[in-house]
Amino acid sequence: MLVIIKEDYEAVSAEAARLVVERLLRKPNMVLGLATGSTPVGMYRELIRRCREDGLDFTKVTTFNLDEYVGLPPDHEQSYHRFMREQLFDHMTIDPRYVHIPNGMAMDIEAHCGWYEDQIERAGGIDLQVLGIGANGHIAFNEPGSSLGSRTRVKTLTQQTREDNARFFASMEEVPRHAITMGIGTIMEARELLMLVTGEAKADALKAACEGPLTAMVPASMIQMHRKAYVIVDRAAASKLTGEHATSLEAASLVRRRIDKR
């Protein structure tokens, strides 16, 4: 695990986009795992800019999103299908046949989850999975207590997660209670992980994930076990870290190159 501390949100977004672009140039048909939420938006904006100004080509890329609310149709203003269209896909050339987002309206959700796992396997596995982290240490919608070997499935959202997401809905009653999510086991099979964390509100969760014990009560702590994991954070999020971490791109570059060669 390599922690890279950047000055602010913009610097985190730029470094994350640089890492994605580096892998895309190396493998134009890469399989890219994507996340929703406010944290990756800056990275998505930078990728869009690179597509428009530098001709970055996503036409051969296959994508898999981490999660989707159960019960929201794809065109719902708070669905993750719509989020991804508005924040990324509508602004770049990408083949819709290669875009995968869980279907929260599936008639047989259990069968759909199995199908989603099959699609990841058919694509050859995820090369790089983008992640965020919840204030309670969740990744995707794997809430505290989730099985560390879990696969794509339905999860009941905790009260904290629903309260955190309530700002996007007209009322607390409208916040979904369930979501389809990639499991921790599925996420850990990605060849590389890229976790983005910004803001002081995530400082405790980041410390628990990076420096605390491996525990199902902090699902994000499993990132410590991944062979090639990058955690890019701003100084506010990193304010409670006490270990020895890279503090700049320059300081991290040699370590990163060594990890990439393994």
Residue pairs with C-beta under 8 A, 6 or more apart in sequence:
1 210
1 223
1 224
1 226
1 229
1 230
1 231
2 229
2 230
2 231
2 246
2 252
2 255
2 256
2 259
3 210
3 231
3 233
3 238
3 241
3 245
3 246
4 15
4 230
4 231
4 232
4 233
4 245
4 246
4 248
4 249
4 252
5 233
5 234
5 235
5 238
5 241
5 245
5 246
5 247
5 248
6 12
6 15
6 232
6 233
6 234
6 235
6 248
6 249
7 234
7 235
8 234
8 235
9 42
9 198
9 199
9 234
10 42
11 234
12 42
12 43
12 196
12 198
12 232
12 233
12 234
13 41
13 42
13 43
13 45
13 46
13 196
14 42
14 46
15 232
15 249
16 40
16 42
16 43
16 46
16 130
16 194
16 196
16 232
17 43
17 46
17 47
17 50
19 128
19 194
19 230
19 232
20 32
20 43
20 47
20 128
20 130
20 194
21 47
21 50
21 56
23 30
23 127
23 128
23 192
24 30
24 32
24 56
24 57
24 58
24 61
27 127
28 57
28 60
28 61
29 60
29 61
29 62
30 61
30 62
30 127
30 128
31 61
31 62
31 63
31 64
31 120
31 123
31 124
31 125
31 126
31 127
31 128
32 61
32 62
32 63
32 64
32 126
32 127
32 128
32 130
33 63
33 64
33 65
33 66
33 126
33 128
33 129
33 130
33 182
33 187
33 190
34 40
34 63
34 64
34 65
34 66
34 84
34 88
34 130
35 65
35 66
35 130
35 131
35 132
35 140
36 65
36 66
36 67
36 80
36 83
36 84
36 87
37 132
39 132
39 196
39 197
39 198
40 130
40 132
40 196
41 87
43 130
43 196
44 87
44 88
47 56
47 88
47 92
48 88
48 91
48 92
50 56
51 57
51 58
51 91
51 92
51 93
52 91
56 92
57 93
58 92
58 93
58 94
59 93
59 94
59 95
60 95
60 98
61 94
61 98
62 98
62 99
62 100
62 123
63 94
63 98
63 99
63 100
64 100
64 101
64 116
64 119
64 120
64 123
64 126
64 182
65 80
65 84
65 100
65 101
65 102
66 129
66 131
66 140
66 141
66 181
66 182
66 187
67 80
67 102
67 140
67 141
67 179
67 180
67 181
67 182
68 79
68 80
68 81
68 101
68 102
68 103
68 104
68 179
68 180
69 78
69 79
69 80
69 104
69 176
69 178
69 179
69 180
70 104
70 109
70 154
70 176
70 177
70 178
70 179
70 180
71 104
71 105
71 176
71 178
72 78
72 79
72 104
72 105
72 176
73 79
73 104
73 105
74 81
74 82
74 101
74 103
74 105
75 81
75 82
76 82
78 168
78 169
79 104
80 101
80 102
81 101
84 99
84 101
89 96
89 99
100 116
100 119
100 120
102 112
102 113
102 116
102 152
102 180
102 181
103 112
103 180
104 176
104 179
104 180
106 112
109 154
109 180
110 153
110 154
112 180
113 151
113 152
113 153
113 154
113 180
114 152
116 152
116 180
116 182
117 151
117 152
117 186
120 126
120 186
125 189
125 190
125 191
126 189
126 190
126 191
127 190
127 191
127 192
128 190
128 191
128 192
128 193
128 194
129 187
129 190
129 192
129 193
129 194
130 194
130 195
130 196
131 139
131 140
131 187
131 193
131 194
131 195
131 196
131 220
131 223
132 139
132 195
132 196
132 197
133 139
133 195
133 197
133 202
133 205
133 206
133 209
133 220
134 160
134 161
134 164
134 205
134 220
135 160
135 164
135 201
135 202
135 204
135 205
136 143
136 144
136 158
136 160
136 161
136 205
137 144
137 205
137 208
137 209
137 217
137 218
137 219
137 220
137 221
138 144
138 146
138 158
138 161
138 219
138 220
139 184
139 187
139 195
139 219
139 220
139 222
139 223
140 181
140 182
140 187
141 155
141 157
141 161
141 179
141 180
141 181
142 150
142 155
142 181
142 182
142 183
142 184
142 187
142 219
143 155
143 156
143 157
143 158
143 161
143 219
144 158
144 216
144 217
144 218
144 219
145 216
145 217
146 155
146 183
146 184
146 216
146 219
147 183
147 184
147 185
147 216
148 184
148 185
148 216
148 219
148 222
149 183
149 184
149 185
150 183
150 184
150 185
150 186
151 182
151 183
151 185
151 186
152 180
152 181
152 182
152 183
152 186
153 180
153 181
153 183
154 178
154 179
154 180
154 181
155 178
155 179
155 180
155 181
156 177
156 178
157 165
157 175
157 176
157 177
157 178
157 179
162 172
162 175
162 176
162 177
163 172
165 175
166 172
166 175
169 175
184 219
184 222
187 193
187 222
188 222
188 225
188 226
191 228
192 228
192 229
192 230
193 223
193 226
193 228
193 229
193 230
194 229
194 230
194 232
195 209
195 220
195 223
195 229
195 230
195 231
195 232
196 232
196 233
197 205
197 206
197 231
197 232
197 233
197 234
197 237
198 233
198 234
198 236
198 237
199 234
199 236
199 237
200 236
200 237
200 239
202 237
203 236
203 237
203 238
203 239
203 240
204 240
205 218
205 220
206 231
206 233
206 237
206 238
206 240
206 241
207 240
207 241
207 242
208 218
208 220
208 221
209 218
209 220
209 221
209 223
209 224
209 231
210 221
210 223
210 224
210 231
210 241
210 243
210 245
211 241
211 242
211 243
212 218
212 221
213 221
214 221
214 222
214 224
214 225
215 221
223 229
223 231
227 262
228 259
228 260
228 262
230 256
238 245
246 252
246 255
